[in-house]
Amino acid sequence: MTLQFLGAAQTVTGSMHLLTVNGSRVLFDCGLFQGKRGEAFERNKNFPFDASDIDAVVLSHAHIDHAGNLPNLVRSGFRGPIYATSATRDLSNVMLFDSAYLQERDVEFVNKQHRKRNEPPVEPLYTSEDVEQTVAQMVAVRYGQRIEIADGVTVSFSDAGHVLGSAVTRIETKEAGKTRVIGFSGDLGRKNMPILKDPESIGDVNVWISESTYGGRIHEPIVGMEQRLMEVIQKTLDRKGKLIVPAFSVGKTQEFLYVLFTLNDAGKLPSIPIFVDSPLSVNTTEVFKMHPECFDKETLQYILQNEDPFGFGRLKFIRSVEESKKLNDIDEPCMIIASSGMCEGGRILHHLANNIENPKHTVLVIGFMAEHTLGRRIVERQPQVRIFGEIHPLRAEVAILNSFSAHAGQDELVGYAQTMDKSRVNRTFLVHGELAQAQQLSKKLSEAGFGNIAIPARGDRVEFPS
């Protein structure tokens, strides 16, 4: 048996790990790498294996950095099943079509420039037709259902509490009479977060593959996050400014809307128009409503009372480009929630370009910003940032509320690992985190009694004796 780490190794994007056992090749996730544009395109386009040799894919959840390159895998010749929860399948359907549309539109723009310079045309990583085939290959698996996916390989999912349908995967292998249990965290959520159930333990494992996005950080406590949000909103209102909120369309937007709903329901939310400027967020929110089996008790209670925590009266969902452009003409306090979450594309770029130079406005950061992204440069409060090729002075206030993070913090990652019998965990691999974050998590896990911890680099292969 071998494990090879092909993505999200010492970085937080492009999740992809390859298990080879009994001659079968099983891929854990197939995400898009997000970073410097040229490097990202080349890495995403070219797989370090023959796609037709992959027997099955196990998908942890629908976020683009975990699922976004699946259509390219299919386009490249993969014809096997893609195992995921029902909610992940439905979210992937929405997200991947949106991803294909954005790529097709970007390529159309680029090719116009190429024609002017007599340069050859370029193609998108994949098209809507590739997405159709990808979704057709998805197999829905219930939480707790045990299913054989290859010779001597069974899989079961437990709720990861990170985003709708997200799963911690338990993989049991039998090879040459030897049994091993592998655990793959995907992205691990947090306890007591809005909407979703808390992360579930997968039991004891021999090999633990854990994310480490916030491996060196402890989040602000969830208790009190509403008050901190209110303070940011009120401070901006006092300046008669706008709140610009970059948010991932899947998960982060819905969680943030839920918190706004509870504040409004309690009569605490100031009178301020709220716009959700993202067609993908609108479509994703509809998928959320289809999967109440993923909701926690509080969210279910609202639904049983015929209340809609994702669409209360103060909200206006924006679909058309024309409506989106009109938001730039608003000269009064408002909140604009738009994607993408790391400010690398989408409508959020237009709102930042129009508002980031004004000190009365606030950029409210509620999610992780990876290296080499505009979002990270804003978080670092760099004095100038480049948007659409133009330099903009960063004069708006930058407010960071990491209590909204859907990723487990250092203490929560260690706490989850401690639900396992550490004497049975022979190997631990830390992925999906920048090196410094993974190193700090490694130190804490070691102090907690876990041994043989590695932080694999991209391409590293580990062999397990039969």
Secondary structure, 3 states (H helix, E strand, C coil): CEEEEEECCCCCCCCEEEEEECCEEEEECCCCCCCCHHHHHHHHHCCCCCHHHCCEEECCCCCHHHHCCHHHHHHCCCCCCEEECHHHHHHHHHHHHHHHHHHHHHHHHHHHHHHHCCCCCCCCCCCHHHHHHHHHCEEECCECCCEEEECCEEEEEEECCCCCCCEEEEEEEEECCEEEEEEECCCCCCCCCCCECCCCCCCCCCEEEEECCECCCCCCCCCCHHHHHHHHHHHHHHCCCCEEEECCCCCHHHHHHHHHHHHHHCCCCCCCCEEEECHHHHHHHHHHHCCHHHECHHHHHHHHCCCCCCCCCCEEEECCHHHHHHHHHCCCCCEEEECCCCCCCCCHHHHHHHHCCCCCCEEEECCCCCCCCHHHHHHCCCCEEEECCEEEECCCEEEECHHHCCCCEHHHHHHHHCCCCCCCCCEEEEECCCHHHHHHHHHHHHHCCCCCEECCCCCCEEECCC
